[in-house]
Amino acid sequence: WASLGLPPKQENELRVSLFTYESDALKSLVESWCQSATPVTLLLPLGRSLQDVLRGASLEGAITTARAGDLL
């Protein structure tokens, strides 16, 4: 995680490295993380599931501009 330039993990932070394909379940999962009081750091490979993650996080505006290495 440090080699990717991420800050040290917060005490109550959830860190997830996720490989998945696009799905409504993924969008719902991200929506629930956004509503939680627990901070979540998600590492996601650039690919087809990115759109669902951005939609779930209400970041649709970043869909066309997101690039590998972005922190959103």
N, CA, C and O atoms as a GROMACS GRO file, in nm:
protein
  288
    1TRP      N    1   0.083  -0.118   0.000
    1TRP     CA    2   0.000   0.000   0.000
    1TRP      C    3   0.088   0.126   0.000
    1TRP      O    4   0.061   0.221  -0.072
    2ALA      N    5   0.193   0.124   0.081
    2ALA     CA    6   0.282   0.240   0.087
    2ALA      C    7   0.352   0.262  -0.047
    2ALA      O    8   0.374   0.376  -0.087
    3SER      N    9   0.388   0.153  -0.115
    3SER     CA   10   0.456   0.168  -0.244
    3SER      C   11   0.366   0.232  -0.350
    3SER      O   12   0.414   0.278  -0.453
    4LEU      N   13   0.234   0.233  -0.324
    4LEU     CA   14   0.140   0.297  -0.416
    4LEU      C   15   0.116   0.443  -0.379
    4LEU      O   16   0.037   0.512  -0.444
    5GLY      N   17   0.184   0.490  -0.275
    5GLY     CA   18   0.171   0.630  -0.236
    5GLY      C   19   0.055   0.658  -0.143
    5GLY      O   20   0.018   0.773  -0.122
    6LEU      N   21  -0.004   0.552  -0.086
    6LEU     CA   22  -0.116   0.572   0.005
    6LEU      C   23  -0.064   0.606   0.144
    6LEU      O   24   0.039   0.555   0.187
    7PRO      N   25  -0.135   0.693   0.214
    7PRO     CA   26  -0.094   0.726   0.350
    7PRO      C   27  -0.112   0.606   0.442
    7PRO      O   28  -0.180   0.510   0.405
    8PRO      N   29  -0.052   0.609   0.561
    8PRO     CA   30  -0.070   0.499   0.655
    8PRO      C   31  -0.219   0.478   0.685
    8PRO      O   32  -0.299   0.571   0.683
    9LYS      N   33  -0.252   0.353   0.711
    9LYS     CA   34  -0.391   0.316   0.738
    9LYS      C   35  -0.439   0.384   0.866
    9LYS      O   36  -0.369   0.384   0.968
   10GLN      N   37  -0.560   0.441   0.859
   10GLN     CA   38  -0.622   0.499   0.978
   10GLN      C   39  -0.667   0.387   1.070
   10GLN      O   40  -0.684   0.273   1.028
   11GLU      N   41  -0.686   0.421   1.196
   11GLU     CA   42  -0.720   0.321   1.296
   11GLU      C   43  -0.844   0.239   1.260
   11GLU      O   44  -0.842   0.117   1.275
   12ASN      N   45  -0.949   0.302   1.215
   12ASN     CA   46  -1.074   0.230   1.188
   12ASN      C   47  -1.104   0.215   1.039
   12ASN      O   48  -1.217   0.184   1.001
   13GLU      N   49  -1.005   0.237   0.955
   13GLU     CA   50  -1.024   0.234   0.810
   13GLU      C   51  -1.034   0.090   0.758
   13GLU      O   52  -0.963   0.000   0.805
   14LEU      N   53  -1.121   0.070   0.661
   14LEU     CA   54  -1.130  -0.056   0.589
   14LEU      C   55  -1.055  -0.039   0.458
   14LEU      O   56  -1.083   0.053   0.381
   15ARG      N   57  -0.959  -0.126   0.432
   15ARG     CA   58  -0.884  -0.122   0.306
   15ARG      C   59  -0.917  -0.248   0.226
   15ARG      O   60  -0.910  -0.360   0.277
   16VAL      N   61  -0.954  -0.225   0.100
   16VAL     CA   62  -0.998  -0.335   0.014
   16VAL      C   63  -0.926  -0.327  -0.119
   16VAL      O   64  -0.921  -0.221  -0.182
   17SER      N   65  -0.870  -0.438  -0.163
   17SER     CA   66  -0.818  -0.453  -0.297
   17SER      C   67  -0.915  -0.545  -0.369
   17SER      O   68  -0.938  -0.658  -0.327
   18LEU      N   69  -0.973  -0.495  -0.478
   18LEU     CA   70  -1.087  -0.565  -0.537
   18LEU      C   71  -1.066  -0.587  -0.687
   18LEU      O   72  -1.035  -0.494  -0.761
   19PHE      N   73  -1.084  -0.711  -0.729
   19PHE     CA   74  -1.092  -0.742  -0.872
   19PHE      C   75  -1.229  -0.802  -0.895
   19PHE      O   76  -1.265  -0.902  -0.834
   20THR      N   77  -1.305  -0.741  -0.984
   20THR     CA   78  -1.440  -0.788  -1.012
   20THR      C   79  -1.481  -0.738  -1.150
   20THR      O   80  -1.413  -0.655  -1.210
   21TYR      N   81  -1.590  -0.789  -1.196
   21TYR     CA   82  -1.649  -0.739  -1.319
   21TYR      C   83  -1.766  -0.649  -1.283
   21TYR      O   84  -1.811  -0.648  -1.168
   22GLU      N   85  -1.817  -0.575  -1.379
   22GLU     CA   86  -1.926  -0.483  -1.352
   22GLU      C   87  -2.050  -0.560  -1.305
   22GLU      O   88  -2.077  -0.672  -1.350
   23SER      N   89  -2.124  -0.498  -1.212
   23SER     CA   90  -2.246  -0.561  -1.162
   23SER      C   91  -2.324  -0.461  -1.077
   23SER      O   92  -2.267  -0.367  -1.021
   24ASP      N   93  -2.453  -0.483  -1.068
   24ASP     CA   94  -2.536  -0.399  -0.981
   24ASP      C   95  -2.497  -0.419  -0.836
   24ASP      O   96  -2.505  -0.326  -0.756
   25ALA      N   97  -2.453  -0.541  -0.801
   25ALA     CA   98  -2.412  -0.568  -0.662
   25ALA      C   99  -2.291  -0.483  -0.624
   25ALA      O  100  -2.283  -0.436  -0.510
   26LEU      N  101  -2.199  -0.462  -0.715
   26LEU     CA  102  -2.081  -0.380  -0.687
   26LEU      C  103  -2.124  -0.237  -0.661
   26LEU      O  104  -2.077  -0.175  -0.565
   27LYS      N  105  -2.210  -0.184  -0.744
   27LYS     CA  106  -2.260  -0.047  -0.724
   27LYS      C  107  -2.326  -0.035  -0.586
   27LYS      O  108  -2.304   0.064  -0.515
   28SER      N  109  -2.407  -0.133  -0.548
   28SER     CA  110  -2.474  -0.132  -0.418
   28SER      C  111  -2.373  -0.139  -0.303
   28SER      O  112  -2.389  -0.072  -0.201
   29LEU      N  113  -2.270  -0.222  -0.319
   29LEU     CA  114  -2.166  -0.233  -0.216
   29LEU      C  115  -2.099  -0.098  -0.193
   29LEU      O  116  -2.081  -0.057  -0.079
   30VAL      N  117  -2.062  -0.031  -0.301
   30VAL     CA  118  -1.996   0.099  -0.289
   30VAL      C  119  -2.090   0.202  -0.227
   30VAL      O  120  -2.048   0.284  -0.146
   31GLU      N  121  -2.217   0.199  -0.265
   31GLU     CA  122  -2.316   0.289  -0.204
   31GLU      C  123  -2.321   0.268  -0.053
   31GLU      O  124  -2.325   0.365   0.023
   32SER      N  125  -2.320   0.142  -0.009
   32SER     CA  126  -2.326   0.116   0.136
   32SER      C  127  -2.198   0.162   0.205
   32SER      O  128  -2.205   0.213   0.317
   33TRP      N  129  -2.082   0.145   0.140
   33TRP     CA  130  -1.959   0.197   0.199
   33TRP      C  131  -1.965   0.348   0.215
   33TRP      O  132  -1.919   0.402   0.316
   34CYS      N  133  -2.022   0.417   0.116
   34CYS     CA  134  -2.030   0.563   0.122
   34CYS      C  135  -2.123   0.611   0.233
   34CYS      O  136  -2.106   0.722   0.284
   35GLN      N  137  -2.220   0.531   0.270
   35GLN     CA  138  -2.314   0.567   0.376
   35GLN      C  139  -2.262   0.528   0.515
   35GLN      O  140  -2.320   0.569   0.615
   36SER      N  141  -2.156   0.453   0.521
   36SER     CA  142  -2.101   0.405   0.647
   36SER      C  143  -2.013   0.512   0.712
   36SER      O  144  -1.957   0.598   0.645
   37ALA      N  145  -2.003   0.505   0.843
   37ALA     CA  146  -1.913   0.595   0.916
   37ALA      C  147  -1.768   0.548   0.906
   37ALA      O  148  -1.676   0.623   0.937
   38THR      N  149  -1.748   0.425   0.864
   38THR     CA  150  -1.613   0.369   0.850
   38THR      C  151  -1.550   0.416   0.719
   38THR      O  152  -1.607   0.393   0.613
   39PRO      N  153  -1.433   0.481   0.726
   39PRO     CA  154  -1.368   0.520   0.601
   39PRO      C  155  -1.319   0.397   0.525
   39PRO      O  156  -1.269   0.302   0.585
   40VAL      N  157  -1.333   0.400   0.393
   40VAL     CA  158  -1.294   0.288   0.308
   40VAL      C  159  -1.196   0.337   0.203
   40VAL      O  160  -1.219   0.437   0.136
   41THR      N  161  -1.086   0.265   0.189
   41THR     CA  162  -0.992   0.287   0.080
   41THR      C  163  -1.001   0.165  -0.010
   41THR      O  164  -0.979   0.052   0.034
   42LEU      N  165  -1.034   0.188  -0.136
   42LEU     CA  166  -1.053   0.080  -0.231
   42LEU      C  167  -0.948   0.089  -0.341
   42LEU      O  168  -0.935   0.192  -0.407
   43LEU      N  169  -0.874  -0.019  -0.359
   43LEU     CA  170  -0.784  -0.030  -0.474
   43LEU      C  171  -0.857  -0.113  -0.578
   43LEU      O  172  -0.902  -0.224  -0.551
   44LEU      N  173  -0.868  -0.056  -0.697
   44LEU     CA  174  -0.943  -0.121  -0.804
   44LEU      C  175  -0.863  -0.113  -0.932
   44LEU      O  176  -0.821  -0.004  -0.971
   45PRO      N  177  -0.842  -0.225  -0.999
   45PRO     CA  178  -0.773  -0.218  -1.127
   45PRO      C  179  -0.858  -0.142  -1.229
   45PRO      O  180  -0.981  -0.152  -1.229
   46LEU      N  181  -0.792  -0.068  -1.314
   46LEU     CA  182  -0.863   0.005  -1.417
   46LEU      C  183  -0.927  -0.097  -1.511
   46LEU      O  184  -0.859  -0.183  -1.567
   47GLY      N  185  -1.056  -0.087  -1.526
   47GLY     CA  186  -1.126  -0.183  -1.610
   47GLY      C  187  -1.275  -0.157  -1.610
   47GLY      O  188  -1.321  -0.049  -1.574
   48ARG      N  189  -1.350  -0.257  -1.649
   48ARG     CA  190  -1.493  -0.242  -1.670
   48ARG      C  191  -1.571  -0.214  -1.542
   48ARG      O  192  -1.677  -0.152  -1.549
   49SER      N  193  -1.523  -0.258  -1.428
   49SER     CA  194  -1.597  -0.237  -1.303
   49SER      C  195  -1.586  -0.095  -1.250
   49SER      O  196  -1.662  -0.055  -1.162
   50LEU      N  197  -1.493  -0.017  -1.304
   50LEU     CA  198  -1.472   0.119  -1.255
   50LEU      C  199  -1.599   0.203  -1.264
   50LEU      O  200  -1.628   0.280  -1.172
   51GLN      N  201  -1.675   0.190  -1.370
   51GLN     CA  202  -1.796   0.270  -1.386
   51GLN      C  203  -1.896   0.242  -1.275
   51GLN      O  204  -1.959   0.335  -1.223
   52ASP      N  205  -1.913   0.116  -1.237
   52ASP     CA  206  -2.005   0.082  -1.130
   52ASP      C  207  -1.958   0.140  -0.996
   52ASP      O  208  -2.039   0.188  -0.917
   53VAL      N  209  -1.828   0.136  -0.973
   53VAL     CA  210  -1.774   0.193  -0.849
   53VAL      C  211  -1.797   0.343  -0.846
   53VAL      O  212  -1.841   0.397  -0.744
   54LEU      N  213  -1.769   0.411  -0.955
   54LEU     CA  214  -1.789   0.556  -0.960
   54LEU      C  215  -1.936   0.592  -0.945
   54LEU      O  216  -1.969   0.690  -0.877
   55ARG      N  217  -2.024   0.518  -1.007
   55ARG     CA  218  -2.168   0.543  -0.991
   55ARG      C  219  -2.212   0.521  -0.847
   55ARG      O  220  -2.289   0.600  -0.792
   56GLY      N  221  -2.164   0.414  -0.785
   56GLY     CA  222  -2.199   0.386  -0.647
   56GLY      C  223  -2.151   0.492  -0.551
   56GLY      O  224  -2.211   0.514  -0.446
   57ALA      N  225  -2.041   0.559  -0.587
   57ALA     CA  226  -1.985   0.665  -0.503
   57ALA      C  227  -2.034   0.804  -0.546
   57ALA      O  228  -1.983   0.905  -0.498
   58SER      N  229  -2.131   0.809  -0.637
   58SER     CA  230  -2.184   0.936  -0.691
   58SER      C  231  -2.074   1.021  -0.755
   58SER      O  232  -2.071   1.143  -0.739
   59LEU      N  233  -1.984   0.954  -0.826
   59LEU     CA  234  -1.875   1.023  -0.896
   59LEU      C  235  -1.886   1.002  -1.047
   59LEU      O  236  -1.784   0.985  -1.116
   60GLU      N  237  -2.009   1.003  -1.098
   60GLU     CA  238  -2.030   0.978  -1.240
   60GLU      C  239  -1.951   1.072  -1.329
   60GLU      O  240  -1.911   1.034  -1.439
   61GLY      N  241  -1.927   1.194  -1.284
   61GLY     CA  242  -1.854   1.291  -1.364
   61GLY      C  243  -1.710   1.251  -1.392
   61GLY      O  244  -1.648   1.303  -1.485
   62ALA      N  245  -1.656   1.157  -1.313
   62ALA     CA  246  -1.518   1.113  -1.332
   62ALA      C  247  -1.507   0.994  -1.426
   62ALA      O  248  -1.397   0.949  -1.457
   63ILE      N  249  -1.620   0.941  -1.472
   63ILE     CA  250  -1.617   0.819  -1.553
   63ILE      C  251  -1.530   0.836  -1.678
   63ILE      O  252  -1.453   0.746  -1.711
   64THR      N  253  -1.541   0.948  -1.746
   64THR     CA  254  -1.466   0.964  -1.871
   64THR      C  255  -1.322   1.011  -1.849
   64THR      O  256  -1.240   1.005  -1.941
   65THR      N  257  -1.290   1.057  -1.727
   65THR     CA  258  -1.158   1.112  -1.705
   65THR      C  259  -1.070   1.029  -1.610
   65THR      O  260  -0.951   1.056  -1.598
   66ALA      N  261  -1.127   0.929  -1.543
   66ALA     CA  262  -1.050   0.849  -1.448
   66ALA      C  263  -0.939   0.773  -1.519
   66ALA      O  264  -0.958   0.715  -1.625
   67ARG      N  265  -0.820   0.777  -1.455
   67ARG     CA  266  -0.703   0.709  -1.510
   67ARG      C  267  -0.636   0.627  -1.402
   67ARG      O  268  -0.657   0.650  -1.283
   68ALA      N  269  -0.555   0.532  -1.442
   68ALA     CA  270  -0.480   0.451  -1.347
   68ALA      C  271  -0.400   0.542  -1.255
   68ALA      O  272  -0.334   0.637  -1.299
   69GLY      N  273  -0.406   0.513  -1.126
   69GLY     CA  274  -0.332   0.591  -1.026
   69GLY      C  275  -0.410   0.704  -0.964
   69GLY      O  276  -0.363   0.766  -0.869
   70ASP      N  277  -0.530   0.734  -1.016
   70ASP     CA  278  -0.612   0.843  -0.961
   70ASP      C  279  -0.660   0.809  -0.820
   70ASP      O  280  -0.693   0.694  -0.790
   71LEU      N  281  -0.664   0.909  -0.736
   71LEU     CA  282  -0.726   0.898  -0.604
   71LEU      C  283  -0.855   0.974  -0.611
   71LEU      O  284  -0.854   1.096  -0.630
   72LEU      N  285  -0.967   0.906  -0.596
   72LEU     CA  286  -1.098   0.969  -0.607
   72LEU      C  287  -1.172   0.957  -0.475
   72LEU      O  288  -1.285   1.005  -0.463
   0.00000   0.00000   0.00000
